[in-house]
Amino acid sequence: MNDMECSLRKQLLEVLDNITKMVNEDTYDPDIILDRAEQMIFALAQRETPQNATHVKNILVDVFSDIHTAATVALNGETTGLSTGFSSIDNIIVGMNPGDLIVVGARPAMGKTAFAMNIALNIAAKNKTVAVFSLELKEKQIVSRLLSSEAFVDSYKFKTGHLSDEDWTKLKEAGARLSECDLHIYDDPNTTVTKMKAKLRKLKKLDLVIIDYLQLIQSESSEIGHNLKIMAKEFGVPVIVMSQVARVEVSRKDKRPVLSDLRGPGTIKEDADVVMFLYRDDYRENMENDKRMKVIIAKNKHGAISQVELGFEKKFTRFYDIDEIYRE
């Protein structure tokens, strides 16, 4: 047995000892024990070991390499992070980066789920692995929306059954494309952050996590935002969580949502790296006909706060960059 194997065995014994102590103390919830046990085993499986301090000159080499990569990517008109599929947003948040916690807030019926599923499809279509936790809609509802968006077929027709031959052709072609996407959907309404992490560890590959939505996550503590940020860092992927926005006071002249309007337990505003709001000025009066959606970037640790506009086709639950040529 070589030194590496001896070290691994020793670490395994230490992990088992820690797990045994947690179980015997009887002060931890079983789900929390399971989560911590999985974390420790997962870390060993990845051969993660504590690292010594690194001299700044060695770190500088990596930093300059990152800067050079960013410059090269920028010259090609791309972004260093994972692209949302919307260039107007990517240009501001510099894409979605590993470990980012991204919050997308909006009032009910504003299009949060549609926006999330558009991003999921944009990413999964590029041979990336996306995990979606839908705490409100069932998996068939989610896939119906994806199918409508991808096929450009009015989702209302799915319910009425009034589909033309052309519609069926579009749906079959879209279904074939969707089936090739590495997209995993979990629709457990009683899930917790701990349970989500347990499911994610079973995936061989992971590039993005989407949670719809924050207020429906079962609370294990008041630190849901902090735990979601830890999840993003642990798996090294962006985590997008949708969130309800509090009703705006009638007396407030500017109805655009702000950070203080975010609803939910814990310190989600502080833990988030990026906060975006979906907003339409006249969505109550002209919701069906309006095809413009404001995306307000209210917090952005990677750059400036700003506002962009996306096109939105409600009947297809599809968002698109305004400068794109839109065809049904």
C-alpha positions as CSV (number, residue, x, y, z in Angstrom):
1,M,0.0,0.0,0.0
2,N,1.5,3.3,-1.1
3,D,1.5,6.6,0.9
4,M,-1.5,8.0,-1.1
5,E,-3.6,5.0,-0.3
6,C,-2.7,5.1,3.4
7,S,-3.6,8.8,3.5
8,L,-6.9,8.2,1.9
9,R,-7.7,5.4,4.3
10,K,-6.8,7.6,7.2
11,Q,-9.1,10.4,5.9
12,L,-11.9,7.9,5.4
13,L,-11.6,6.8,9.0
14,E,-11.7,10.4,10.1
15,V,-14.9,11.0,8.1
16,L,-16.6,7.9,9.5
17,D,-15.6,9.0,13.0
18,N,-17.2,12.5,12.4
19,I,-20.3,11.0,11.0
20,T,-20.6,8.6,13.9
21,K,-20.2,11.5,16.4
22,M,-23.0,13.5,14.7
23,V,-25.4,10.5,14.8
24,N,-24.6,9.7,18.4
25,E,-25.0,13.3,19.6
26,D,-28.6,13.2,18.5
27,T,-28.6,17.0,18.1
28,Y,-28.7,17.2,14.3
29,D,-31.6,16.6,11.9
30,P,-31.0,13.4,9.9
31,D,-31.2,15.3,6.6
32,I,-28.4,17.6,7.8
33,I,-26.3,14.7,8.9
34,L,-26.8,13.1,5.5
35,D,-25.9,16.3,3.7
36,R,-22.7,16.8,5.7
37,A,-21.7,13.1,5.3
38,E,-22.2,13.4,1.5
39,Q,-20.2,16.6,1.4
40,M,-17.2,14.9,3.2
41,I,-17.4,11.7,1.1
42,F,-17.8,13.8,-2.1
43,A,-14.7,15.9,-1.1
44,L,-12.7,12.7,-0.7
45,A,-13.9,11.3,-3.9
46,Q,-12.7,14.5,-5.6
47,R,-9.4,14.2,-3.7
48,E,-9.9,17.6,-2.2
49,T,-7.2,18.3,0.4
50,P,-6.4,21.4,2.4
51,Q,-4.0,23.6,0.5
52,N,-1.1,25.6,1.9
53,A,-0.9,29.4,1.3
54,T,0.2,30.4,-2.2
55,H,2.7,33.2,-2.8
56,V,1.2,36.2,-4.6
57,K,3.6,36.0,-7.6
58,N,2.3,32.5,-8.4
59,I,-1.3,33.7,-8.2
60,L,-0.5,36.6,-10.5
61,V,0.4,34.1,-13.2
62,D,-3.1,32.7,-13.0
63,V,-4.7,36.2,-12.8
64,F,-2.9,37.4,-16.0
65,S,-3.9,34.2,-17.7
66,D,-7.6,34.9,-16.8
67,I,-7.3,38.5,-18.1
68,H,-5.7,37.3,-21.4
69,T,-8.5,34.7,-21.8
70,A,-11.2,37.4,-21.2
71,A,-9.6,39.7,-23.7
72,T,-9.4,37.0,-26.3
73,V,-13.0,36.0,-25.7
74,A,-14.1,39.7,-25.9
75,L,-12.4,40.1,-29.3
76,N,-14.6,37.3,-30.6
77,G,-17.7,39.0,-29.3
78,E,-18.3,36.4,-26.6
79,T,-18.4,36.3,-22.8
80,T,-16.2,34.6,-20.3
81,G,-19.0,33.2,-18.2
82,L,-21.8,30.9,-19.1
83,S,-24.0,32.7,-21.6
84,T,-27.7,33.2,-20.7
85,G,-28.5,33.2,-24.4
86,F,-29.3,36.9,-24.2
87,S,-26.4,39.0,-25.4
88,S,-27.9,42.2,-23.9
89,I,-27.8,40.7,-20.4
90,D,-24.5,38.9,-20.9
91,N,-22.8,42.1,-21.8
92,I,-23.7,43.6,-18.4
93,I,-23.2,40.6,-16.0
94,V,-20.3,39.2,-18.0
95,G,-22.1,35.9,-18.3
96,M,-23.0,33.5,-15.4
97,N,-19.8,32.5,-13.6
98,P,-19.0,29.4,-11.5
99,G,-20.2,29.9,-7.9
100,D,-22.6,32.8,-8.8
101,L,-25.9,33.1,-7.0
102,I,-28.3,34.9,-9.4
103,V,-31.7,36.0,-8.2
104,V,-34.5,36.8,-10.8
105,G,-37.4,38.6,-9.1
106,A,-40.8,39.7,-10.4
107,R,-44.4,40.0,-9.5
108,P,-46.7,37.0,-10.2
109,A,-47.6,36.3,-13.8
110,M,-44.7,38.5,-15.1
111,G,-42.9,35.6,-16.8
112,K,-40.3,34.4,-14.2
113,T,-40.7,30.7,-15.1
114,A,-40.7,31.4,-18.8
115,F,-37.5,33.4,-18.4
116,A,-35.9,30.6,-16.4
117,M,-36.9,27.9,-18.8
118,N,-35.6,30.0,-21.8
119,I,-32.2,30.2,-20.1
120,A,-32.3,26.5,-19.2
121,L,-33.0,25.6,-22.9
122,N,-30.4,28.1,-24.2
123,I,-27.7,26.4,-22.0
124,A,-28.8,22.8,-22.5
125,A,-28.8,23.2,-26.3
126,K,-25.1,23.9,-26.1
127,N,-24.2,20.4,-24.7
128,K,-24.4,21.7,-21.1
129,T,-26.0,19.9,-18.2
130,V,-28.8,21.8,-16.5
131,A,-30.8,20.8,-13.4
132,V,-34.2,22.5,-12.8
133,F,-36.0,22.3,-9.5
134,S,-39.6,23.2,-10.1
135,L,-41.4,23.7,-6.8
136,E,-44.6,25.0,-8.3
137,L,-45.2,23.5,-11.7
138,K,-45.2,19.8,-12.5
139,E,-42.6,18.3,-14.8
140,K,-45.1,17.9,-17.7
141,Q,-46.1,21.6,-17.4
142,I,-42.5,22.6,-17.6
143,V,-41.8,20.4,-20.6
144,S,-45.0,21.7,-22.3
145,R,-43.6,25.3,-22.0
146,L,-40.3,24.2,-23.3
147,L,-41.9,22.5,-26.3
148,S,-44.1,25.6,-27.0
149,S,-41.1,27.9,-26.9
150,E,-38.9,25.6,-29.0
151,A,-41.5,24.8,-31.6
152,F,-43.2,28.3,-31.8
153,V,-46.6,26.7,-31.3
154,D,-49.1,28.5,-29.1
155,S,-49.3,26.6,-25.8
156,Y,-53.0,27.2,-25.6
157,K,-53.4,24.8,-28.5
158,F,-52.0,22.0,-26.3
159,K,-55.1,22.2,-24.2
160,T,-57.7,22.6,-27.0
161,G,-56.1,20.0,-29.2
162,H,-56.7,22.2,-32.3
163,L,-53.3,21.6,-34.0
164,S,-52.6,21.9,-37.7
165,D,-50.4,19.5,-39.6
166,E,-47.8,22.3,-39.6
167,D,-48.1,22.5,-35.8
168,W,-47.5,18.8,-35.4
169,T,-44.5,18.9,-37.7
170,K,-43.0,21.8,-35.6
171,L,-43.7,19.9,-32.4
172,K,-42.1,16.7,-33.5
173,E,-39.0,18.5,-34.7
174,A,-38.8,20.5,-31.5
175,G,-39.4,17.3,-29.4
176,A,-36.5,15.7,-31.2
177,R,-34.2,18.6,-30.3
178,L,-35.3,18.7,-26.7
179,S,-34.7,15.0,-26.2
180,E,-31.1,15.6,-27.1
181,C,-30.7,18.2,-24.3
182,D,-29.1,17.1,-21.0
183,L,-31.9,18.7,-18.9
184,H,-32.9,17.2,-15.6
185,I,-36.2,18.3,-14.0
186,Y,-37.2,17.7,-10.4
187,D,-40.7,18.7,-9.4
188,D,-40.7,17.9,-5.6
189,P,-42.7,20.7,-3.9
190,N,-41.4,19.8,-0.5
191,T,-37.7,20.0,-1.2
192,T,-35.0,21.6,0.8
193,V,-31.5,22.9,-0.1
194,T,-30.1,19.7,1.5
195,K,-32.3,17.5,-0.7
196,M,-31.4,19.4,-3.8
197,K,-27.7,19.0,-3.1
198,A,-28.1,15.2,-2.6
199,K,-29.8,15.0,-6.0
200,L,-27.1,17.1,-7.7
201,R,-24.3,14.9,-6.4
202,K,-25.8,12.0,-8.4
203,L,-25.3,13.8,-11.7
204,K,-22.0,13.0,-13.5
205,K,-21.9,16.5,-15.0
206,L,-23.4,19.8,-14.0
207,D,-23.2,23.3,-15.5
208,L,-26.2,25.2,-14.2
209,V,-28.9,24.9,-11.5
210,I,-32.3,26.7,-11.7
211,I,-34.7,26.8,-8.8
212,D,-38.3,28.0,-9.3
213,Y,-38.9,29.5,-6.8
214,L,-37.3,30.8,-3.5
215,Q,-40.4,31.2,-1.4
216,L,-41.4,27.6,-1.9
217,I,-38.1,26.1,-0.7
218,Q,-38.8,24.3,2.6
219,S,-36.8,26.0,5.3
220,E,-34.2,24.2,7.3
221,S,-33.0,27.5,8.7
222,S,-33.3,31.2,8.1
223,E,-30.2,31.2,6.0
224,I,-31.6,29.8,2.7
225,G,-29.8,32.5,0.7
226,H,-26.5,31.7,2.3
227,N,-27.1,27.9,1.8
228,L,-27.8,28.5,-1.9
229,K,-24.6,30.5,-2.2
230,I,-22.7,27.6,-0.6
231,M,-24.4,25.2,-3.1
232,A,-23.2,27.3,-6.0
233,K,-19.6,27.4,-4.7
234,E,-19.6,23.7,-3.7
235,F,-20.6,22.5,-7.2
236,G,-18.7,25.3,-9.0
237,V,-21.7,26.3,-11.2
238,P,-24.1,29.3,-11.4
239,V,-27.3,28.9,-9.4
240,I,-30.4,30.9,-10.6
241,V,-33.2,31.2,-8.1
242,M,-36.5,32.8,-9.0
243,S,-38.2,35.0,-6.4
244,Q,-41.5,36.7,-5.8
245,V,-41.4,40.5,-5.4
246,A,-43.5,42.2,-2.7
247,R,-46.5,44.3,-3.9
248,V,-45.5,47.9,-4.4
249,E,-47.1,50.5,-2.2
250,V,-49.8,52.5,-4.0
251,S,-48.2,55.7,-2.9
252,R,-44.9,54.9,-4.5
253,K,-44.7,56.7,-7.8
254,D,-41.9,54.6,-9.3
255,K,-43.3,51.1,-9.6
256,R,-40.1,49.5,-10.8
257,P,-38.9,46.8,-8.2
258,V,-35.9,47.5,-6.1
259,L,-33.8,45.3,-3.9
260,S,-35.9,46.0,-0.8
261,D,-38.9,44.5,-2.6
262,L,-37.4,41.0,-2.7
263,R,-39.4,38.6,-0.5
264,G,-38.1,35.6,1.3
265,P,-36.3,34.3,4.4
266,G,-32.7,35.1,5.3
267,T,-30.4,37.5,3.5
268,I,-30.9,36.7,-0.1
269,K,-30.1,40.3,-1.2
270,E,-26.8,40.1,0.5
271,D,-25.9,36.6,-0.6
272,A,-26.7,37.1,-4.3
273,D,-24.0,38.1,-6.8
274,V,-26.6,39.3,-9.3
275,V,-30.2,40.4,-8.9
276,M,-32.4,40.9,-11.9
277,F,-36.0,42.1,-12.0
278,L,-38.5,41.5,-14.8
279,Y,-40.8,44.4,-15.2
280,R,-43.4,45.9,-17.6
281,D,-44.8,49.4,-17.0
282,D,-48.3,48.6,-18.3
283,Y,-48.5,44.9,-17.8
284,R,-51.8,45.1,-15.9
285,E,-53.5,47.2,-18.6
286,N,-51.9,45.7,-21.7
287,M,-50.4,42.4,-20.6
288,E,-51.6,40.3,-23.5
289,N,-50.4,42.6,-26.3
290,D,-47.1,44.0,-24.8
291,K,-44.1,42.4,-26.4
292,R,-41.4,44.2,-24.4
293,M,-40.0,43.2,-21.1
294,K,-37.6,45.3,-19.0
295,V,-34.8,43.4,-17.3
296,I,-33.5,45.6,-14.4
297,I,-30.0,44.5,-13.2
298,A,-30.3,45.9,-9.7
299,K,-27.2,44.2,-8.2
300,N,-24.1,43.1,-10.1
301,K,-20.9,42.2,-8.3
302,H,-19.2,41.8,-11.7
303,G,-20.0,45.2,-13.1
304,A,-22.5,48.0,-13.4
305,I,-26.2,48.1,-12.6
306,S,-28.3,48.7,-15.6
307,Q,-31.5,48.0,-17.5
308,V,-32.1,46.3,-20.8
309,E,-35.2,45.3,-22.8
310,L,-36.0,41.9,-24.2
311,G,-38.8,40.9,-26.6
312,F,-41.4,38.6,-25.1
313,E,-43.9,36.4,-26.9
314,K,-46.3,35.3,-24.2
315,K,-48.2,32.7,-26.3
316,F,-44.8,30.9,-27.0
317,T,-43.4,31.7,-23.5
318,R,-40.3,32.9,-25.3
319,F,-37.9,35.7,-24.7
320,Y,-35.5,37.1,-27.3
321,D,-33.0,39.9,-27.8
322,I,-34.7,42.9,-29.3
323,D,-32.1,43.3,-32.0
324,E,-32.7,39.7,-33.2
325,I,-34.8,39.0,-36.2
326,Y,-37.9,37.3,-34.8
327,R,-39.7,34.7,-36.8
328,E,-42.5,32.4,-35.8
